[in-house]
Amino acid sequence: MPRHIPLKIAMGMMLTGRHITAAEAHRWGLVNEVVALKDLAATAERWAAEIMECAPISVQATKEAAYAGLHMSLEEACRTNFPASKRMYQSKDQIEGPRAFAEKRKPNWKNE
């Protein structure tokens, strides 16, 4: 918990066992969005659709760098050339993204 929210807030929760509301979880950055239960499925589908619009190889590279970088200092993470990032920079999709943007069209990701 102290790695995700301010130390004093985390310690208060951990030492007392106090629960937090969804609004507090959102305020402290533990969740991306708070919605009514009736809107939950549609919201999850919207998040998934937004992610799926991105190049799959870019999503993979982002996830790898984020998770692997958690165990590194900031300096080390910035210096590290993660394998998925290397594949992304050498991919056809690296060319397709800017080309689609320049041509004002949706990209046609190939994941290669």
C-alpha positions in Angstrom: 0.0 0.0 0.0 2.7 2.6 0.8 4.1 2.2 -2.7 0.8 3.3 -4.2 -0.5 6.0 -2.0 1.0 8.6 0.4 2.7 6.9 3.4 0.7 8.5 6.1 -2.6 7.6 4.4 -1.4 4.0 3.9 -0.1 3.6 7.4 -3.4 5.0 8.8 -5.4 2.4 6.8 -3.0 -0.4 7.6 -2.7 0.2 11.3 -6.4 0.7 11.9 -7.9 -1.6 9.3 -10.1 1.2 8.2 -11.9 0.7 4.9 -12.1 3.4 2.3 -14.9 4.4 0.0 -14.8 4.0 -3.7 -14.5 7.8 -3.9 -11.4 7.7 -1.6 -9.9 4.9 -3.6 -10.3 7.1 -6.7 -8.9 10.2 -5.0 -5.8 8.2 -3.9 -5.3 6.7 -7.4 -6.1 3.1 -6.5 -8.8 2.9 -9.1 -9.1 4.6 -12.5 -12.8 5.4 -12.3 -15.8 4.9 -10.1 -19.2 4.2 -11.6 -22.6 3.0 -10.6 -23.0 -0.8 -10.6 -25.4 -0.6 -13.5 -22.7 1.1 -15.6 -19.9 -1.3 -14.6 -20.0 -3.6 -17.6 -20.3 -0.8 -20.1 -17.4 1.1 -18.5 -15.2 -2.0 -18.5 -16.0 -2.6 -22.1 -15.2 1.1 -22.9 -11.8 0.7 -21.2 -11.1 -2.5 -23.1 -12.1 -0.9 -26.4 -9.8 2.1 -25.8 -6.9 -0.3 -25.1 -7.7 -2.4 -28.1 -7.5 0.7 -30.4 -3.8 0.8 -29.6 -1.1 -1.2 -31.3 -1.0 -4.6 -29.5 2.8 -4.6 -29.6 2.8 -1.2 -27.9 0.4 -2.4 -25.2 2.7 -5.3 -24.6 5.8 -3.1 -24.4 4.1 -0.7 -22.0 3.0 -3.4 -19.7 6.4 -5.0 -19.7 8.2 -1.8 -18.9 5.7 -0.8 -16.2 5.8 -4.1 -14.4 9.5 -4.8 -14.8 10.4 -1.2 -14.0 8.6 -1.4 -10.6 11.5 -3.4 -9.2 14.2 -0.9 -10.5 15.3 2.5 -9.6 14.0 5.3 -11.9 17.4 5.7 -13.4 17.8 2.0 -14.1 14.3 1.7 -15.6 15.0 4.7 -17.9 18.3 3.1 -19.0 16.8 -0.4 -19.6 16.0 -1.5 -23.1 13.1 -3.9 -22.4 12.7 -6.7 -25.0 9.1 -5.8 -25.9 10.1 -2.2 -26.4 12.9 -3.3 -28.8 10.4 -5.4 -30.8 8.0 -2.5 -30.9 10.6 0.0 -32.2 11.5 -2.5 -34.9 7.9 -3.3 -35.9 5.9 -2.4 -38.9 3.4 -0.9 -36.5 6.0 1.7 -35.5 5.6 3.0 -39.1 1.9 2.5 -39.3 0.9 4.6 -36.3 2.5 7.9 -37.5 1.4 7.2 -41.1 -2.2 6.7 -40.1 -2.1 9.9 -38.0 -0.7 11.9 -41.0 -3.3 10.4 -43.3 -6.1 11.1 -40.7 -7.3 7.5 -40.6 -7.4 4.7 -38.0 -4.3 2.6 -38.0 -4.3 -0.9 -39.3 -2.2 -2.7 -36.7 -0.5 -5.9 -37.8 1.3 -6.7 -34.6 4.5 -7.3 -36.5 
